Amino acid sequence: MRVYCVDDEIIILRLIKLLVKKEDPGFKVSCFNTAEQVLKLIENGATPDLIVTDIKMPEMNGFELANRVFELDPTIKVAYCSAFSSLKTAIESEDTEVNDRQVLPFYVKPIRKDFLSFIDKLLREDAVLKKN
Amino acid sequence: MATLSEKDLLLLASKNDNTFHELKKSAVQKFTFSIVTVLLYIGVAYYFELVLDLRIALTFLVIAVLSLLIVLAIKTMVLFDWYILVMKMAFIGSIGYHCYFFGQETPLQEVILFAVLTAVYLFDFHQRDVLKTSIFLLFSILVLASLTIDLPVKILIGIALIFVALLVDNNLSTKEENILLKQQSNYYKVFMKHGNLVEHKVINSVTKIMYHTMSVQDSELIKGDEESQKHLDAIQGEISFIEKVILKTDREDIEQFDDLL
């Protein structure tokens, strides 16, 4: 299983890597600090099972990234990880509108040990769906 | 610093301007309506060859046109408030002057006098400024007393004016309350958005502190140092406290507040 984590804050990506290193969760995590890097990889065929993206990012926010990912490959699972307290708050603060496809699982920062459980749960749900 | 969009900053900056512009717009509409009414009055008076009415109407027309131009030129709320009061007194004064000077009234003049007095009361009565309202009422009573009409008619006109004023006051207050409620709702949204952006920054910083704490904890140099370990535990305790306060208590409060609105 491969997971892409996207966040414009390098330190937060380092924390995720540290957690992965410590906990050894059984899935591979790659970290990126721009949405464009992830889109380029998917276009080149390096498709992940799950993308966990920050919402507030300078060039392209998490909502736009989710939309672009679904356009490229609708089977990729996407989730948000943000310092906003809820999806509703994030939508209001970003002054944007989202469609039904962009309403996705949401992890509220600060990132704690249960972040890996959150990813694991999503991957398991996905695996069950694919099995069925 | 959490950043607000240009649109939100403009909304906050226009807080005081909005009320002023609403009132200015309303006054301009009323003056325009007055001018149209006075022009109709002139038309009727001219048709029936009522010379006295024509002279009164021309005075009103001059006051109404000047008032419209002055209101259009006024830029501050204080000047606007005082000008409206002076203008109202000018209207009533001109009515009193004509009645006193000519010492007689035509039937049409009586109707128009009442209509104009009523219209004057419609201006800005809802502002609930005790000083200005008192000056205006005292002036109105003096003018009403000077009119060469019977006392019972004066009392009736006085009662009718108070009734109309209360009616208008109630109506305009409700309208203004609705405008204010809408404004408050918009300011609340901007305030909440700003709060959310601040919270976003704080949470991101907390996450970074967590990373640095974990990195330091893993450092071989720190592992044997009891004093440093104590400080690291204290930092983690504070992080947990921030998590508890921001993630749980605050958000529950905000959700409850949201439900109330």
Interface residues (C-beta under 8 A of the other chain):
Chain A: E9 I11 I12 R14 L15 L18 K56 S82 A83 F84 S85 S86 T89 E92 S93 D95 V108 K109 P110 I111 R112
Chain B: S5 K7 K189 M192 K193 N196 L197 E199 H200 K201 V202 I203 N204 V206 T207 K208 M210 Y211 H212 M214 S215 I239 E243 L247 D250 R251 I254
